[in-house]
Amino acid sequence: MVTILFLIAIAISVIAYVTYGKFLSNKVFNLDDNNKTPAHTMRDDVDYVPAPAPVLLGHHFSSIAGAGPIVGPITAASSWGWLPAFLWVLIGNIFIGGVHDMSALVASIRNKAKSIAEIGGMYLTKRAGTIFKLFIWLALLYVVAVFINVAQVTFSAKIPVIENGKIVEMLPIGGGVATSAILYIFLAILFGFIVYHRKKNLGITTAIFVVLVYLAVYIGQLFPTHLPPNVWNVILILYVAIASVTPVWILLQPRDYLSSFLLYGAVLGAGLGIILSFGKVDMNIPAFMGFNSDIGPLVPLLFVVIACGSISGFHSLVGSGTTSKQLDKETDAVKVGYGAMLLEGIVAIMSIIFVVVLSQSEFEILKKNVAAIYGEGIGKFLNVFGIPETVGMAFGMLALSSFVLTSTDTGTRLARYVFTELTGVKNRYVATLVSLIIPGFLVFMKYEDPVKHKVLPVWKALWPVFGATNQLIAALALFVVMIWLMKTGKRRYWFVPGIPALFMAVITIWSLIMLFMKWKFTVIGIAALVQIFLALWIFYEGGISLKKLKEEEKGEVLKKS
Amino acid sequence: MKFLKSLKLFFKGVLIDSSTDKLEATARSLNDNLLTVVLSERLGMPNPMYYYMVEILPYIAEDFEGWNRRMADRKSIISRVVGEIGEP
């Protein structure tokens, strides 16, 4: 049954790519290979150099794939059931997320590879730009806090060992993952030194180090490190602070590179395992668990909890940042922009499947631990190939923790740059320290629902706020694309980015209001309130620029007549 | 067969290209910054050392037009940096 669900998702994605993708390519954007892309017109063989579509698709997908399509869908499926999550991932990707990614890419290549933020800057006021930067800065801080907590929860994870339907013991598998994560960091630093500093051969060194990293999974289990959660929190914050100020070649680049082998090994292995497990694995978690959950109501929160699996604002910045400078032909935009998002949707669907195959008792214990659920899923489906479940689980958890830690590093670096742009403080240490105050504070807080007095883990409590902010960025990007379409004579297709933009804007504001009403004047409530205020201000500025646009058009019409 | 070739290229993009992309982007940015210090006169910033740096121009100003255009394009830090570092 799980295999059928997976294959249905793949089939729907392929059909959507061929039909809606074609509609976007031919009718909405009129992609024409005779128009030369900036990779050709501004070619400098440095960053403006054309890349073949499959290579660019791989690179773009690699840039946008992260822990988002894992944390979001697992949270949603374990709160409201798998069916709402499944439907939103597919429908959201096809009509909103894929459209968002692709249109940001196309708008960029038609505007000399300017980023969507700059194109928006042409249509929105300067003040809106400043509010937007503050908005992004806060989103980055929330995601750093969430991911530090996910890493801590991974390192403290305990898996129930079930025999004859009863829990026999709680296996503290997290300690082993922690040791392998520490080993992994040292391996990454060594790799960076050997390849980037000593310039040894990339291929051979990669082969050796990938084997070493996979071995680290096993060695970690032999020498686990058990520390209390708050100690992990302190260590992780220190790690992020140090890692994000070191030069890129020492830690960020080699980590990112080696973790691709971990993650794609896990994803491909588990994907194949899902297909080959036909009939052997049961679906235990119900399709629909109710409208209300510990996070809140399904509508509107489902749509913001699954952010990076359906739509994520940061993708437009990545796409219009580097990908648009390397696009070879205009028609490649469908493959790269739309295709990469659909692929990310498949990763999200796999995460949902991992929740579904948990047994009832496993689910009851693990639903507070997103990393353990993911590890269990990888472990179950790698078991189809004969790999022992605990090894597969440790492997999956290491893969997730490495992605998560790289994301905290990336997020802190970005936050430092945005802070510099906002305040003019150029000292990288001050900027990093200030940017880590809020996450450092958020990570140690306890999040107790003021009404029901249920305690939520940090990642589960903060994720909807981050998701809402991320979606609002996406709504803005779609709004900018809509204005660009209208200004370039494609008025009749305004609804293609316009309706998703409206939907996302309404849903995110509604979610933030709902979160504020649930959490009232606690930390999450105040965070939501600040985001509502900033978002409404941005919409107000957007409304003014739309009005100016209409007046300009009226003025032009009057001039002509 | 074309599909298999595309698949091979896809994995090249996923794995090989991500082995040095951030490194290259940072290095390019640093080179551009160095050139800005040397050739700041070209961007309208007075530089008393300008005439003394003429001797090193052939060594560092190979891609002069590209640099000039990239400096003119530097309007928003966030867009350049998310493209360089990636999304969190």
Contacts between the chains, C-beta under 8 A, distances in Angstrom:
chain1	res1	chain2	res2	distance
A	42	B	69	7.2
A	44	B	63	6.1
A	44	B	65	7.7
A	44	B	66	3.9
A	46	B	28	6.0
A	46	B	63	6.4
A	46	B	66	6.0
A	47	B	25	7.4
A	47	B	28	6.5
A	48	B	66	7.9
A	51	B	13	7.5
A	52	B	9	5.8
A	53	B	6	7.9
A	54	B	6	4.3
A	54	B	7	7.4
A	54	B	9	3.7
A	54	B	10	4.4
A	54	B	12	7.9
A	54	B	13	6.5
A	55	B	9	4.9
A	55	B	10	7.2
A	55	B	12	5.6
A	55	B	13	3.8
A	55	B	17	6.6
A	56	B	13	6.2
A	57	B	10	6.0
A	57	B	13	6.3
A	58	B	9	7.2
A	58	B	10	4.3
A	58	B	11	6.3
A	58	B	12	6.6
A	58	B	13	2.5
A	58	B	14	3.8
A	58	B	15	7.7
A	58	B	17	6.9
A	59	B	13	4.2
A	59	B	14	7.0
A	59	B	17	4.5
A	59	B	18	6.6
A	59	B	21	7.1
A	60	B	13	7.8
A	61	B	13	7.8
A	61	B	14	6.5
A	62	B	13	7.0
A	62	B	14	4.7
A	62	B	15	7.9
A	62	B	17	7.5
A	62	B	18	4.9
A	63	B	18	7.8
A	63	B	86	4.8
A	63	B	87	6.6
A	64	B	87	5.9
A	66	B	87	6.5
A	66	B	88	6.9
A	114	B	73	7.5
A	115	B	76	6.5
A	115	B	79	3.1
A	115	B	80	7.5
A	115	B	83	7.0
A	116	B	79	7.4
A	117	B	76	4.9
A	117	B	78	6.0
A	117	B	79	4.4
A	118	B	75	5.4
A	118	B	76	5.5
A	118	B	79	6.0
A	121	B	75	7.1
A	121	B	76	6.9
A	129	B	76	7.9
A	133	B	78	6.4
A	136	B	78	6.3
A	140	B	88	6.3
A	143	B	88	5.2
A	144	B	88	7.4
A	147	B	88	7.8
A	195	B	19	7.8
A	196	B	20	7.8
A	196	B	23	6.4
A	202	B	16	7.8
A	202	B	19	6.1
A	206	B	19	7.5
A	247	B	26	7.6
A	248	B	22	5.1
A	248	B	23	5.8
A	248	B	26	4.8
A	248	B	85	8.0
A	249	B	23	5.3
A	249	B	26	7.9
A	252	B	22	6.1
A	252	B	85	7.6
A	253	B	19	7.6
A	253	B	20	7.0
A	253	B	21	8.0
A	253	B	22	4.8
A	253	B	23	4.9
A	256	B	18	6.3
A	256	B	22	6.8
A	256	B	86	7.5
A	257	B	15	7.7
A	257	B	18	5.7
A	257	B	19	4.7
A	260	B	14	6.3
A	260	B	15	5.5
A	260	B	18	5.8
A	261	B	15	7.1
A	264	B	14	6.7
A	264	B	15	7.7
A	312	B	87	7.4
A	314	B	82	6.6
A	314	B	87	3.8
A	314	B	88	7.0
A	315	B	87	6.7
A	317	B	78	6.9
A	317	B	79	6.0
A	317	B	82	4.0
A	317	B	83	7.1
A	317	B	87	7.1
A	318	B	82	5.8
A	318	B	83	6.3
A	318	B	86	6.5
A	318	B	87	5.1
A	320	B	79	6.9
A	320	B	83	7.7
A	321	B	79	5.6
A	321	B	80	6.8
A	321	B	82	5.2
A	321	B	83	2.1
A	321	B	84	7.3
A	322	B	21	7.8
A	322	B	25	7.5
A	322	B	83	4.1
A	322	B	84	7.3
A	407	B	88	4.7
A	408	B	88	7.5
A	410	B	85	5.4
A	410	B	86	5.6
A	410	B	87	7.2
A	410	B	88	4.6
A	411	B	88	3.4
A	413	B	81	7.6
A	413	B	85	5.5
A	414	B	78	7.4
A	414	B	81	6.0
A	414	B	82	6.4
A	414	B	85	6.1
A	414	B	88	6.3
A	417	B	77	5.1
A	417	B	78	6.7
A	417	B	81	4.6
A	418	B	77	7.2
A	418	B	78	5.6
A	420	B	77	6.9
A	421	B	76	7.7
A	421	B	77	4.3
A	421	B	78	6.6
